[in-house]
Amino acid sequence: RHELKGTFVMIHQHAEEYYPGGAKPMIDDGCLENADVIFGTHLWATEPLGTILCRPGAVMAAADRFTINIHGKGGHGAHPHDTKDAVLIGSQIVSSLQHIVSRKVNPIQSAVISTGSFIADNPFNVIADQATLIGTARSFDENVRSMLEKEIEAVVKGVCTMHGASYEYNYERGYPAVVNHPAETSHLVSIAKNTEGVQHVIDGEPQMGGEDFAYYLQNVKGTFFFTGAAPEQPERVYSHHHPKFDINEKAMLTAAKVLAGAAITYHML
């Protein structure tokens, strides 16, 4: 420790999976006070052990959430002409939302709209008067992000108006995009290439997943990278959030070496 120059802080990333996450409270509590740079990593269960993926610029997307409540008119399943079917309306909205990305977003840019929940609980012979759709919108560019928020409501309004239904729309902005700083990313790459246990350093593709590490990078320079952590047995490799998800814990040592090396040598630039 006496050979280290400067102060080094290790931040445990907590509550990352659900907005508002843990990064903002940590920043508010002073974890970045007097910090010059920050490096972070995410173990990646589908990449081989010994692989580091890092790139400058946007690496993870802004992750937003939308909720749509549809108010129609219920009735007997034998008399659909007397109803305003919330399930039918919701189904058309889910389908129409996909046209936003395919016809409103520049193909050179990236965006995702996914409806993850469709709730309209009724007996089999009753047409629903209410339905709730919950989903996520992902993007890298702030202009695209604002456009998605606006266009989703335009679709909802159009479909509901066509059917004579009403709606409530709520769009919650989650984590912003994770945007790596070029010089710090270049430094990280050079360190990783000379770190024991690292076999491959790859310019990885951007991911549409979200990360609250984005807030750290909005406050100080730094970079966020992925550390390969796939189990040695191919049959045990599953993507993140899969019920059989697992990692090779040796990857934690690799990640620690790269993180420490990047931080300790940063002021030697």
C-alpha positions, 0 to 999 in steps of 0.5 A: 500500500505504501507504494501506491500514489494517490487514493483508490476507492472500491465501489460495490455496485448495489441495486443496479437491476432496478431503477433508480439503482444504487449509483445515484445515491452513492454519488449523492453520498460523495463516493466520487468526491475528488475522483479523477477517473473511474473504471468498472466491469460487468462479468459476461456469462456468454463470453469465454474466460480470459476475454475482455470486451471494451469500446469507446463511446456508447456501450449500453443503452438508455433503459426506460419503462412505459405503462399504458392503461386502456379503458374500454367497455366490457361485455359478454363474449357473445355480444362483441358489438356492444363492447370496446374490447380492451384486449383487442385494443391492447393487441393492436397497440403491441403490434403497432409499437413495432412500426416505430422502430422500423419506420421512425428510427434511422436504420443507422441508429439503434432502438428497441421497444418491447412489451413485457407485460399484458394484463387483462384478467377476465373469465373466458366468456367476458370481454375485458373493459381494462388492459394494462401494457408494461414495457421498455424502450431502449436507445443510445441517442437522446434525440431518439430517446425523446422521439420514442417517448412521443411516438409511443403515445401517438400510437396509443392515442391513435388506436384508442381513438379508433376504437372509442377507448380512453387511456393513461400513459406513463413514460419513466426515464431510467438509466441513461446510456453508458458512454465510455471516454476515449482516452480512458478506454484506450488506457484500459485496453492497453492494460488489459492486453498485458494482464495475466489471464487475459487472452483476448481484448475485443472491441465489443458490440454495444449492448441494449441492456441498461446500467446505472454505471452511466451516472458515474461516467456523467460525473467523471472520466472513465470506462466500463468493460465486460469480462468474459465469465462463461463456465468451462462446460459449454452445456452450462453457458446460459445468458444473463437472467436465465434460470440456469445462469452461472459464471466461472468465478475465476473471471472475478480475479481477471476482472480485479487484475484489469481494474487494479492495473488500469487504476494504478497506472492511470496517472502514468499516462 
